[in-house]
Amino acid sequence: MIHGLCKEVLFEEAVALLSEMEGNGCLPDAVTFETVIRALFEKDENDMAEKLLREMRVSQSQK
C-alpha cells in the first residue's frame, strides 16, 4: 500500500499510514521507510524526507 501511495505522489497519506502502523503495533521495517524516503527525495520533498529519515533512525534504534 505504501509503495502505491508513493507512486501516486500521495506522500501525506503514506506517512500517515506509517504512523498508523506504528500505532497498531506493526513497526515498519527499514524497507518500508526507505520506500517512502526515496520517493520523497525523487520528488524534491527533501525536508519531509529528512524528517522521516530521522524518525526511522529513532524507530530502528528502539528495536
C-alpha positions as CSV (number, residue, x, y, z in Angstrom):
1,M,0.0,0.0,0.0
2,I,2.7,2.4,0.9
3,H,4.5,1.9,-2.4
4,G,1.3,2.5,-4.3
5,L,0.6,5.7,-2.3
6,C,4.1,7.0,-3.1
7,K,3.8,6.0,-6.8
8,E,0.6,8.2,-6.9
9,V,2.5,11.0,-5.1
10,L,0.3,10.8,-2.0
11,F,3.1,11.3,0.4
12,E,0.9,12.7,3.3
13,E,-1.2,9.5,3.1
14,A,1.9,7.3,3.0
15,V,3.4,9.0,6.1
16,A,0.1,8.8,7.9
17,L,-0.1,5.1,7.1
18,L,3.4,4.6,8.6
19,S,2.2,6.3,11.8
20,E,-0.9,4.2,11.8
21,M,1.2,1.1,11.5
22,E,3.3,2.1,14.5
23,G,0.2,3.0,16.5
24,N,-1.2,-0.5,15.9
25,G,2.0,-2.2,17.0
26,C,3.1,-3.1,13.5
27,L,6.5,-1.4,13.3
28,P,7.6,-0.6,9.7
29,D,11.0,-2.1,8.7
30,A,13.8,-0.3,7.0
31,V,12.5,-1.3,3.6
32,T,9.1,0.4,4.3
33,F,10.8,3.6,5.4
34,E,13.2,3.5,2.5
35,T,10.3,3.3,0.0
36,V,8.8,6.5,1.3
37,I,12.1,8.3,1.8
38,R,13.3,7.5,-1.7
39,A,10.0,8.7,-3.3
40,L,10.2,11.9,-1.3
41,F,13.7,12.7,-2.4
42,E,12.8,11.9,-6.0
43,K,10.0,14.5,-5.9
44,D,12.2,17.1,-4.2
45,E,10.3,16.8,-0.9
46,N,13.7,16.9,0.9
47,D,12.5,18.4,4.2
48,M,9.9,15.7,4.6
49,A,12.3,13.0,3.6
50,E,14.9,14.2,6.1
51,K,12.3,14.3,8.9
52,L,11.2,10.8,8.1
53,L,14.8,9.6,8.0
54,R,15.4,10.9,11.5
55,E,12.2,9.2,12.6
56,M,13.4,5.9,11.0
57,R,16.7,6.1,12.9
58,V,14.9,6.5,16.2
59,S,12.4,3.8,15.4
60,Q,15.1,1.3,14.3
61,S,17.2,2.0,17.4
62,Q,14.3,1.2,19.7
63,K,14.0,-2.4,18.4
